[in-house]
Amino acid sequence: MIKKIVITGGFGFIGARFIRHFQSKNIEVVVMEHPLSKKPENFPDCEIVRGDITERDFIDSVKVERVDAILHLAAQSSGPRSFAIPETDIKINILGTLNTIDWCLANNINRFLFASSFVIYGDHPDRESLDEKTYYLPKSVYATSKLACEHLLTTYAQVKGMKWNALRMFNVYGPGQDITKGDQGVVGIFMNMLLKQDVVQVKGSLDRFRDLVHVDDVIQGWDLCLHSDIYNESYNLGSGTKTTYRDLIVSLAKVMGKEETLKLEELPGTPGDMMGCYADITKIKKNLNYNPKYNLIEGIRDMYNWVAKTI
């Protein structure tokens, strides 16, 4: 029975949503965050411990008792940014994950859930829907770092007796997301553009496509995985639905009342950007009974209703 968990990177969009969810299930949540990270406004009331996962002495000094599992979300999470400062991904994502694994082993935490990403697959022109057996063709340092972390789980953590799962999240969106970030969160990026103007500028082809998954569906997947006894498996965590950039922007305009005035502009693409893929979610449905609830319009409307209250 899960009574207490640690979440690394809990100050982020997904982490904060996790905290509220698990607290509602009477699970005690401890957040591990960098000593210099600023706590967001209206953050859930929970225990916060400070430790730099990239510095072994720092993380070794953190002591938490009677923890049943760790949800490891802490990472540099932008593909474009990983080209500009690649050492950040190597340090935070790879070394940070290794240090976190060792910290768990030292503190008798043998259940490890890892926030992986669909970007490890890269482009596969011969197919659009990708399952977990798809071979890996990472196109950015960020993608490479996530794949390296999955290998650490299989070749190091598992050998040490840890029970792990990796959740390969697709494009997550929803209430709580910072729509002002211009280098991650495609739904938020375009929503922010439409709030300011009728013209949406798209870096790359409008025919590119993604699997857009609402944050509450992501939470459902993590919760099911946390309480499952099927260990040492990676799962795609998405909606299982293909959405082109064009369809996304048109849907946003419809929800935001800008369908008649919308104008689209294509700009040159960014390095490492994928043409597209969406999740084959057969495995997570079969093993965990995962069932995403939100279609695109419902999800966008839920997010926009939240955004409208915060601007």
Contacts in CASP RR format, 6 or more apart in sequence:
PFRMAT RR
TARGET T0000
AUTHOR 0000-0000-0000
METHOD contacts of the structure
MODEL  1
MIKKIVITGGFGFIGARFIRHFQSKNIEVVVMEHPLSKKPENFPDCEIVR
GDITERDFIDSVKVERVDAILHLAAQSSGPRSFAIPETDIKINILGTLNT
IDWCLANNINRFLFASSFVIYGDHPDRESLDEKTYYLPKSVYATSKLACE
HLLTTYAQVKGMKWNALRMFNVYGPGQDITKGDQGVVGIFMNMLLKQDVV
QVKGSLDRFRDLVHVDDVIQGWDLCLHSDIYNESYNLGSGTKTTYRDLIV
SLAKVMGKEETLKLEELPGTPGDMMGCYADITKIKKNLNYNPKYNLIEGI
RDMYNWVAKTI
1 68 0 8 1.000
2 27 0 8 1.000
2 68 0 8 1.000
2 69 0 8 1.000
2 226 0 8 1.000
2 227 0 8 1.000
3 27 0 8 1.000
3 28 0 8 1.000
3 66 0 8 1.000
3 68 0 8 1.000
4 27 0 8 1.000
4 28 0 8 1.000
4 29 0 8 1.000
4 30 0 8 1.000
4 66 0 8 1.000
4 67 0 8 1.000
4 68 0 8 1.000
5 22 0 8 1.000
5 27 0 8 1.000
5 28 0 8 1.000
5 29 0 8 1.000
5 30 0 8 1.000
5 67 0 8 1.000
5 68 0 8 1.000
5 69 0 8 1.000
5 70 0 8 1.000
5 71 0 8 1.000
5 226 0 8 1.000
6 29 0 8 1.000
6 30 0 8 1.000
6 31 0 8 1.000
6 32 0 8 1.000
6 64 0 8 1.000
6 67 0 8 1.000
6 69 0 8 1.000
6 70 0 8 1.000
6 71 0 8 1.000
6 109 0 8 1.000
7 15 0 8 1.000
7 18 0 8 1.000
7 19 0 8 1.000
7 29 0 8 1.000
7 30 0 8 1.000
7 31 0 8 1.000
7 32 0 8 1.000
7 70 0 8 1.000
7 71 0 8 1.000
7 73 0 8 1.000
8 31 0 8 1.000
8 32 0 8 1.000
8 33 0 8 1.000
8 53 0 8 1.000
8 70 0 8 1.000
8 71 0 8 1.000
8 72 0 8 1.000
8 73 0 8 1.000
8 74 0 8 1.000
8 100 0 8 1.000
9 15 0 8 1.000
9 31 0 8 1.000
9 32 0 8 1.000
9 33 0 8 1.000
9 37 0 8 1.000
9 73 0 8 1.000
9 74 0 8 1.000
9 75 0 8 1.000
10 16 0 8 1.000
10 18 0 8 1.000
10 19 0 8 1.000
10 31 0 8 1.000
10 32 0 8 1.000
10 33 0 8 1.000
10 73 0 8 1.000
10 74 0 8 1.000
11 31 0 8 1.000
11 33 0 8 1.000
11 37 0 8 1.000
11 38 0 8 1.000
11 39 0 8 1.000
11 40 0 8 1.000
11 43 0 8 1.000
12 40 0 8 1.000
12 73 0 8 1.000
13 172 0 8 1.000
13 176 0 8 1.000
13 177 0 8 1.000
13 178 0 8 1.000
13 215 0 8 1.000
14 73 0 8 1.000
14 115 0 8 1.000
14 172 0 8 1.000
14 215 0 8 1.000
14 218 0 8 1.000
15 71 0 8 1.000
15 73 0 8 1.000
16 40 0 8 1.000
16 43 0 8 1.000
16 44 0 8 1.000
16 176 0 8 1.000
17 175 0 8 1.000
17 176 0 8 1.000
17 215 0 8 1.000
17 216 0 8 1.000
17 219 0 8 1.000
18 29 0 8 1.000
18 71 0 8 1.000
18 73 0 8 1.000
18 219 0 8 1.000
18 222 0 8 1.000
19 29 0 8 1.000
19 31 0 8 1.000
19 44 0 8 1.000
19 46 0 8 1.000
20 44 0 8 1.000
21 219 0 8 1.000
21 223 0 8 1.000
22 29 0 8 1.000
22 223 0 8 1.000
23 29 0 8 1.000
23 44 0 8 1.000
23 46 0 8 1.000
25 223 0 8 1.000
28 47 0 8 1.000
29 44 0 8 1.000
29 46 0 8 1.000
29 47 0 8 1.000
30 46 0 8 1.000
30 47 0 8 1.000
30 48 0 8 1.000
30 49 0 8 1.000
30 64 0 8 1.000
30 67 0 8 1.000
31 46 0 8 1.000
31 47 0 8 1.000
31 48 0 8 1.000
31 49 0 8 1.000
32 48 0 8 1.000
32 49 0 8 1.000
32 50 0 8 1.000
32 51 0 8 1.000
32 53 0 8 1.000
32 62 0 8 1.000
32 74 0 8 1.000
33 39 0 8 1.000
33 48 0 8 1.000
33 49 0 8 1.000
33 50 0 8 1.000
33 51 0 8 1.000
33 74 0 8 1.000
34 50 0 8 1.000
34 51 0 8 1.000
34 52 0 8 1.000
34 53 0 8 1.000
34 74 0 8 1.000
35 50 0 8 1.000
35 51 0 8 1.000
35 52 0 8 1.000
35 58 0 8 1.000
39 48 0 8 1.000
49 62 0 8 1.000
49 64 0 8 1.000
50 62 0 8 1.000
51 58 0 8 1.000
51 59 0 8 1.000
51 61 0 8 1.000
51 62 0 8 1.000
52 58 0 8 1.000
52 59 0 8 1.000
53 59 0 8 1.000
53 74 0 8 1.000
53 92 0 8 1.000
53 96 0 8 1.000
53 97 0 8 1.000
53 99 0 8 1.000
53 100 0 8 1.000
53 103 0 8 1.000
54 91 0 8 1.000
54 92 0 8 1.000
54 95 0 8 1.000
54 96 0 8 1.000
54 99 0 8 1.000
55 99 0 8 1.000
56 99 0 8 1.000
56 102 0 8 1.000
59 99 0 8 1.000
59 100 0 8 1.000
59 103 0 8 1.000
60 103 0 8 1.000
60 106 0 8 1.000
62 103 0 8 1.000
63 107 0 8 1.000
64 107 0 8 1.000
67 107 0 8 1.000
67 109 0 8 1.000
68 109 0 8 1.000
68 111 0 8 1.000
69 109 0 8 1.000
69 111 0 8 1.000
69 112 0 8 1.000
69 113 0 8 1.000
69 226 0 8 1.000
70 100 0 8 1.000
70 104 0 8 1.000
70 109 0 8 1.000
70 111 0 8 1.000
70 112 0 8 1.000
70 113 0 8 1.000
71 113 0 8 1.000
71 115 0 8 1.000
71 222 0 8 1.000
71 226 0 8 1.000
72 97 0 8 1.000
72 100 0 8 1.000
72 112 0 8 1.000
72 113 0 8 1.000
72 114 0 8 1.000
72 115 0 8 1.000
73 115 0 8 1.000
74 92 0 8 1.000
74 96 0 8 1.000
74 100 0 8 1.000
75 92 0 8 1.000
75 93 0 8 1.000
75 115 0 8 1.000
75 145 0 8 1.000
75 146 0 8 1.000
76 82 0 8 1.000
76 88 0 8 1.000
76 89 0 8 1.000
76 92 0 8 1.000
76 93 0 8 1.000
76 142 0 8 1.000
76 145 0 8 1.000
77 142 0 8 1.000
77 184 0 8 1.000
78 142 0 8 1.000
78 181 0 8 1.000
78 183 0 8 1.000
78 184 0 8 1.000
79 119 0 8 1.000
79 140 0 8 1.000
79 141 0 8 1.000
79 142 0 8 1.000
79 143 0 8 1.000
79 183 0 8 1.000
79 184 0 8 1.000
79 272 0 8 1.000
80 140 0 8 1.000
80 183 0 8 1.000
80 184 0 8 1.000
80 270 0 8 1.000
80 271 0 8 1.000
80 272 0 8 1.000
81 88 0 8 1.000
81 142 0 8 1.000
81 183 0 8 1.000
82 88 0 8 1.000
82 89 0 8 1.000
82 140 0 8 1.000
82 141 0 8 1.000
82 142 0 8 1.000
82 145 0 8 1.000
83 140 0 8 1.000
83 141 0 8 1.000
83 271 0 8 1.000
83 272 0 8 1.000
86 141 0 8 1.000
89 141 0 8 1.000
89 142 0 8 1.000
89 144 0 8 1.000
89 145 0 8 1.000
90 141 0 8 1.000
90 145 0 8 1.000
93 142 0 8 1.000
93 145 0 8 1.000
93 146 0 8 1.000
93 148 0 8 1.000
93 149 0 8 1.000
94 145 0 8 1.000
94 148 0 8 1.000
94 149 0 8 1.000
94 152 0 8 1.000
97 114 0 8 1.000
97 149 0 8 1.000
97 152 0 8 1.000
98 152 0 8 1.000
98 156 0 8 1.000
101 112 0 8 1.000
101 152 0 8 1.000
101 153 0 8 1.000
101 156 0 8 1.000
101 157 0 8 1.000
101 160 0 8 1.000
101 162 0 8 1.000
104 110 0 8 1.000
104 112 0 8 1.000
104 162 0 8 1.000
105 160 0 8 1.000
105 162 0 8 1.000
110 161 0 8 1.000
110 162 0 8 1.000
110 163 0 8 1.000
111 162 0 8 1.000
111 163 0 8 1.000
111 164 0 8 1.000
111 226 0 8 1.000
112 153 0 8 1.000
112 157 0 8 1.000
112 162 0 8 1.000
112 163 0 8 1.000
112 164 0 8 1.000
112 165 0 8 1.000
113 164 0 8 1.000
113 165 0 8 1.000
113 166 0 8 1.000
113 167 0 8 1.000
113 222 0 8 1.000
113 225 0 8 1.000
113 226 0 8 1.000
114 149 0 8 1.000
114 150 0 8 1.000
114 153 0 8 1.000
114 164 0 8 1.000
114 165 0 8 1.000
114 166 0 8 1.000
114 167 0 8 1.000
115 167 0 8 1.000
115 169 0 8 1.000
116 146 0 8 1.000
116 149 0 8 1.000
116 150 0 8 1.000
116 166 0 8 1.000
116 167 0 8 1.000
116 168 0 8 1.000
116 169 0 8 1.000
116 234 0 8 1.000
117 142 0 8 1.000
117 143 0 8 1.000
117 146 0 8 1.000
117 168 0 8 1.000
117 169 0 8 1.000
118 130 0 8 1.000
118 168 0 8 1.000
118 169 0 8 1.000
118 170 0 8 1.000
118 171 0 8 1.000
118 211 0 8 1.000
118 236 0 8 1.000
118 238 0 8 1.000
118 277 0 8 1.000
118 279 0 8 1.000
119 138 0 8 1.000
119 139 0 8 1.000
119 140 0 8 1.000
119 142 0 8 1.000
119 143 0 8 1.000
119 146 0 8 1.000
119 274 0 8 1.000
120 136 0 8 1.000
120 138 0 8 1.000
120 143 0 8 1.000
120 146 0 8 1.000
120 147 0 8 1.000
120 150 0 8 1.000
120 168 0 8 1.000
121 130 0 8 1.000
121 134 0 8 1.000
121 135 0 8 1.000
121 136 0 8 1.000
121 137 0 8 1.000
121 138 0 8 1.000
121 277 0 8 1.000
122 136 0 8 1.000
122 137 0 8 1.000
122 138 0 8 1.000
122 139 0 8 1.000
122 143 0 8 1.000
122 274 0 8 1.000
122 277 0 8 1.000
123 137 0 8 1.000
123 139 0 8 1.000
123 274 0 8 1.000
123 275 0 8 1.000
123 276 0 8 1.000
123 277 0 8 1.000
124 130 0 8 1.000
124 134 0 8 1.000
124 137 0 8 1.000
124 277 0 8 1.000
125 275 0 8 1.000
127 134 0 8 1.000
127 277 0 8 1.000
128 209 0 8 1.000
128 242 0 8 1.000
128 276 0 8 1.000
128 277 0 8 1.000
128 278 0 8 1.000
129 240 0 8 1.000
129 242 0 8 1.000
129 277 0 8 1.000
129 278 0 8 1.000
129 279 0 8 1.000
129 280 0 8 1.000
130 236 0 8 1.000
130 277 0 8 1.000
130 278 0 8 1.000
130 279 0 8 1.000
130 280 0 8 1.000
131 236 0 8 1.000
131 280 0 8 1.000
131 282 0 8 1.000
131 283 0 8 1.000
132 168 0 8 1.000
132 234 0 8 1.000
132 235 0 8 1.000
132 236 0 8 1.000
132 280 0 8 1.000
132 283 0 8 1.000
136 147 0 8 1.000
138 144 0 8 1.000
138 146 0 8 1.000
138 147 0 8 1.000
139 272 0 8 1.000
139 273 0 8 1.000
139 274 0 8 1.000
140 271 0 8 1.000
140 272 0 8 1.000
149 166 0 8 1.000
150 166 0 8 1.000
150 234 0 8 1.000
153 162 0 8 1.000
153 164 0 8 1.000
153 166 0 8 1.000
153 232 0 8 1.000
154 232 0 8 1.000
157 164 0 8 1.000
158 164 0 8 1.000
158 232 0 8 1.000
163 231 0 8 1.000
163 232 0 8 1.000
164 231 0 8 1.000
164 232 0 8 1.000
165 225 0 8 1.000
165 228 0 8 1.000
165 230 0 8 1.000
165 231 0 8 1.000
165 232 0 8 1.000
165 233 0 8 1.000
165 234 0 8 1.000
165 235 0 8 1.000
166 233 0 8 1.000
166 234 0 8 1.000
166 235 0 8 1.000
167 218 0 8 1.000
167 221 0 8 1.000
167 222 0 8 1.000
167 225 0 8 1.000
167 234 0 8 1.000
167 235 0 8 1.000
167 237 0 8 1.000
168 234 0 8 1.000
168 235 0 8 1.000
168 236 0 8 1.000
168 237 0 8 1.000
168 279 0 8 1.000
169 213 0 8 1.000
169 218 0 8 1.000
169 237 0 8 1.000
169 238 0 8 1.000
170 210 0 8 1.000
170 211 0 8 1.000
170 212 0 8 1.000
170 213 0 8 1.000
170 236 0 8 1.000
170 237 0 8 1.000
170 238 0 8 1.000
170 239 0 8 1.000
170 240 0 8 1.000
170 278 0 8 1.000
170 279 0 8 1.000
171 185 0 8 1.000
171 186 0 8 1.000
171 187 0 8 1.000
171 210 0 8 1.000
171 211 0 8 1.000
171 212 0 8 1.000
171 213 0 8 1.000
172 185 0 8 1.000
172 213 0 8 1.000
172 214 0 8 1.000
172 215 0 8 1.000
172 218 0 8 1.000
173 185 0 8 1.000
173 186 0 8 1.000
173 187 0 8 1.000
173 188 0 8 1.000
173 212 0 8 1.000
173 213 0 8 1.000
173 214 0 8 1.000
173 215 0 8 1.000
173 299 0 8 1.000
173 300 0 8 1.000
173 303 0 8 1.000
174 187 0 8 1.000
174 214 0 8 1.000
174 215 0 8 1.000
174 216 0 8 1.000
174 299 0 8 1.000
174 302 0 8 1.000
174 303 0 8 1.000
174 306 0 8 1.000
175 215 0 8 1.000
175 302 0 8 1.000
175 303 0 8 1.000
175 305 0 8 1.000
175 306 0 8 1.000
175 307 0 8 1.000
176 215 0 8 1.000
176 306 0 8 1.000
177 185 0 8 1.000
177 187 0 8 1.000
177 188 0 8 1.000
177 215 0 8 1.000
177 303 0 8 1.000
179 188 0 8 1.000
179 189 0 8 1.000
179 191 0 8 1.000
179 192 0 8 1.000
179 195 0 8 1.000
179 307 0 8 1.000
180 192 0 8 1.000
181 188 0 8 1.000
181 189 0 8 1.000
182 189 0 8 1.000
182 192 0 8 1.000
186 210 0 8 1.000
186 212 0 8 1.000
186 245 0 8 1.000
186 248 0 8 1.000
187 212 0 8 1.000
187 248 0 8 1.000
187 252 0 8 1.000
187 300 0 8 1.000
187 303 0 8 1.000
188 303 0 8 1.000
190 200 0 8 1.000
190 202 0 8 1.000
190 248 0 8 1.000
190 249 0 8 1.000
190 252 0 8 1.000
191 252 0 8 1.000
191 256 0 8 1.000
191 300 0 8 1.000
191 303 0 8 1.000
191 304 0 8 1.000
191 307 0 8 1.000
193 199 0 8 1.000
193 200 0 8 1.000
193 201 0 8 1.000
194 200 0 8 1.000
194 249 0 8 1.000
194 252 0 8 1.000
194 253 0 8 1.000
194 256 0 8 1.000
194 258 0 8 1.000
194 262 0 8 1.000
195 256 0 8 1.000
195 307 0 8 1.000
195 311 0 8 1.000
198 258 0 8 1.000
198 261 0 8 1.000
198 262 0 8 1.000
198 263 0 8 1.000
199 263 0 8 1.000
199 264 0 8 1.000
199 265 0 8 1.000
200 249 0 8 1.000
200 262 0 8 1.000
200 263 0 8 1.000
200 264 0 8 1.000
200 265 0 8 1.000
201 265 0 8 1.000
201 267 0 8 1.000
202 245 0 8 1.000
202 249 0 8 1.000
202 264 0 8 1.000
202 265 0 8 1.000
202 266 0 8 1.000
202 267 0 8 1.000
203 267 0 8 1.000
203 268 0 8 1.000
203 269 0 8 1.000
203 270 0 8 1.000
203 273 0 8 1.000
204 266 0 8 1.000
204 267 0 8 1.000
204 268 0 8 1.000
204 269 0 8 1.000
204 270 0 8 1.000
204 273 0 8 1.000
205 245 0 8 1.000
205 266 0 8 1.000
205 275 0 8 1.000
206 244 0 8 1.000
206 245 0 8 1.000
206 246 0 8 1.000
206 249 0 8 1.000
206 264 0 8 1.000
206 266 0 8 1.000
207 244 0 8 1.000
207 245 0 8 1.000
207 246 0 8 1.000
208 244 0 8 1.000
208 245 0 8 1.000
208 273 0 8 1.000
208 274 0 8 1.000
208 275 0 8 1.000
208 276 0 8 1.000
209 242 0 8 1.000
209 243 0 8 1.000
209 244 0 8 1.000
209 245 0 8 1.000
209 275 0 8 1.000
209 276 0 8 1.000
209 277 0 8 1.000
209 278 0 8 1.000
210 243 0 8 1.000
210 245 0 8 1.000
210 248 0 8 1.000
210 276 0 8 1.000
210 277 0 8 1.000
210 278 0 8 1.000
211 238 0 8 1.000
211 239 0 8 1.000
211 240 0 8 1.000
211 241 0 8 1.000
211 242 0 8 1.000
211 243 0 8 1.000
211 277 0 8 1.000
211 278 0 8 1.000
211 279 0 8 1.000
212 239 0 8 1.000
212 241 0 8 1.000
212 243 0 8 1.000
212 248 0 8 1.000
212 296 0 8 1.000
213 237 0 8 1.000
213 238 0 8 1.000
213 239 0 8 1.000
213 240 0 8 1.000
213 279 0 8 1.000
213 292 0 8 1.000
213 294 0 8 1.000
214 239 0 8 1.000
214 292 0 8 1.000
214 293 0 8 1.000
214 294 0 8 1.000
214 298 0 8 1.000
214 299 0 8 1.000
214 302 0 8 1.000
214 303 0 8 1.000
216 293 0 8 1.000
216 294 0 8 1.000
217 238 0 8 1.000
217 239 0 8 1.000
217 292 0 8 1.000
217 293 0 8 1.000
217 294 0 8 1.000
218 237 0 8 1.000
218 238 0 8 1.000
220 290 0 8 1.000
220 291 0 8 1.000
220 292 0 8 1.000
220 293 0 8 1.000
221 235 0 8 1.000
221 237 0 8 1.000
221 284 0 8 1.000
221 288 0 8 1.000
221 290 0 8 1.000
222 237 0 8 1.000
224 284 0 8 1.000
224 288 0 8 1.000
224 289 0 8 1.000
224 290 0 8 1.000
225 235 0 8 1.000
225 288 0 8 1.000
228 287 0 8 1.000
228 288 0 8 1.000
230 287 0 8 1.000
230 288 0 8 1.000
233 283 0 8 1.000
233 287 0 8 1.000
235 283 0 8 1.000
235 284 0 8 1.000
235 287 0 8 1.000
235 288 0 8 1.000
235 290 0 8 1.000
236 279 0 8 1.000
236 280 0 8 1.000
236 281 0 8 1.000
236 283 0 8 1.000
236 284 0 8 1.000
237 279 0 8 1.000
237 281 0 8 1.000
237 284 0 8 1.000
237 290 0 8 1.000
238 278 0 8 1.000
238 279 0 8 1.000
238 281 0 8 1.000
238 292 0 8 1.000
239 278 0 8 1.000
239 279 0 8 1.000
239 281 0 8 1.000
239 292 0 8 1.000
239 294 0 8 1.000
239 296 0 8 1.000
240 278 0 8 1.000
240 279 0 8 1.000
240 280 0 8 1.000
240 281 0 8 1.000
240 292 0 8 1.000
241 278 0 8 1.000
241 295 0 8 1.000
241 296 0 8 1.000
242 278 0 8 1.000
243 251 0 8 1.000
243 278 0 8 1.000
243 296 0 8 1.000
246 264 0 8 1.000
247 296 0 8 1.000
248 296 0 8 1.000
249 262 0 8 1.000
249 264 0 8 1.000
250 259 0 8 1.000
250 262 0 8 1.000
251 296 0 8 1.000
251 297 0 8 1.000
251 300 0 8 1.000
252 258 0 8 1.000
252 300 0 8 1.000
252 304 0 8 1.000
253 259 0 8 1.000
253 262 0 8 1.000
254 297 0 8 1.000
255 297 0 8 1.000
255 300 0 8 1.000
255 301 0 8 1.000
255 304 0 8 1.000
256 304 0 8 1.000
281 290 0 8 1.000
281 292 0 8 1.000
284 290 0 8 1.000
285 291 0 8 1.000
294 302 0 8 1.000
END
